[in-house]
Amino acid sequence: EVALRGRLHMGNLQALLKKTGIEPDDVVAADWESKTHRPSYFIVRDTKHKKLVLAIRGTLSARDVLTDLCATGESFETGRKGKHRAHHGMLESARGVAKETRDVIKAELEANPEYALVIVGHSLGGESRLYLVLCGKQTIQI
């Protein structure tokens, strides 16, 4: 069950703090357990650079692999001209992360108007990040 839930490789607050030097008070939100169509993520404040960072983890757990395997093409809107198609599992991951983080992101950016949102990710998280950026305010609704 540990591998299925995405906690096999110590994705946790202690590891984040140790590896990055981020202060505990600057960790805004985190969910270390992957779900199908919602990879693990965390949100932190980068006080030095005035950024709010949403980091999305790449494929690690069995649930992440299930998301990767949902590889059918799906149309999606970006607000730009033209037709757009995406990997269904990755697009659903972006939607899942957006749904869980939009209120926190909105509140943080309202409380810190000098901050800008930065979204980063690797593998599954990288492609989810791409769709969040392409869909912009339509997805995150800030």
Residue pairs with C-beta under 8 A, 6 or more apart in sequence:
2 8
3 61
3 62
4 61
4 62
4 63
5 33
5 34
5 61
5 63
6 32
6 33
6 34
6 39
6 40
6 57
6 60
6 61
6 63
6 64
7 32
7 33
7 61
8 60
8 61
9 60
11 32
11 40
11 57
11 60
12 32
13 24
13 27
13 30
13 32
16 22
16 27
16 30
16 42
16 44
17 23
17 24
17 27
20 44
22 44
23 47
26 44
26 45
26 46
26 47
27 42
27 43
27 44
28 43
28 44
28 45
28 52
28 104
28 108
29 42
29 43
29 101
29 104
30 41
30 42
30 43
31 38
31 40
31 41
31 42
31 100
32 40
32 42
33 40
34 40
34 57
34 60
34 61
34 63
34 64
35 63
35 96
36 63
36 66
36 67
37 67
37 70
37 89
37 92
37 93
37 95
37 96
38 93
38 96
38 97
38 100
39 56
39 57
39 58
39 59
39 64
39 67
39 93
39 96
39 97
39 121
39 124
39 125
39 128
40 56
40 57
40 60
41 54
41 55
41 56
41 57
41 97
41 100
41 101
41 125
42 54
42 55
43 52
43 53
43 54
43 55
43 101
43 104
43 105
43 108
44 52
44 53
44 55
45 51
45 52
45 53
45 108
45 112
45 115
46 52
46 53
46 118
50 112
50 114
50 115
50 116
51 115
51 116
51 117
51 118
52 105
52 108
52 109
52 112
52 115
52 116
52 117
52 118
53 118
53 119
53 120
54 97
54 101
54 105
54 117
54 118
54 119
54 120
54 132
55 120
55 121
55 125
56 93
56 97
56 119
56 120
56 121
56 122
56 124
56 125
56 126
56 128
56 129
57 121
57 122
57 124
57 125
58 64
58 121
58 122
58 123
58 124
58 125
58 126
59 65
59 67
59 68
59 123
59 124
64 124
66 89
67 89
67 90
67 92
67 93
67 124
68 89
68 124
69 89
70 87
70 88
70 89
70 92
71 87
71 88
71 89
72 87
72 88
73 85
73 86
73 87
73 88
74 85
74 86
74 87
74 88
74 91
75 83
75 84
75 85
75 86
76 84
76 85
76 86
76 91
76 131
76 135
77 84
77 135
77 138
78 84
78 134
78 135
78 136
78 138
79 135
79 136
79 138
84 134
86 131
87 127
90 124
90 127
90 128
90 130
90 131
91 131
93 124
93 127
93 128
93 131
94 127
94 128
94 129
94 130
94 131
94 132
94 135
94 139
95 139
97 128
97 132
98 132
98 139
98 140
98 141
101 140
102 140
102 141
102 142
105 117
105 140
105 142
106 141
106 142
108 115
109 115
109 117
109 142
117 140
117 142
119 129
119 132
119 133
120 126
120 129
121 127
121 128
121 129
131 139
132 139
132 140
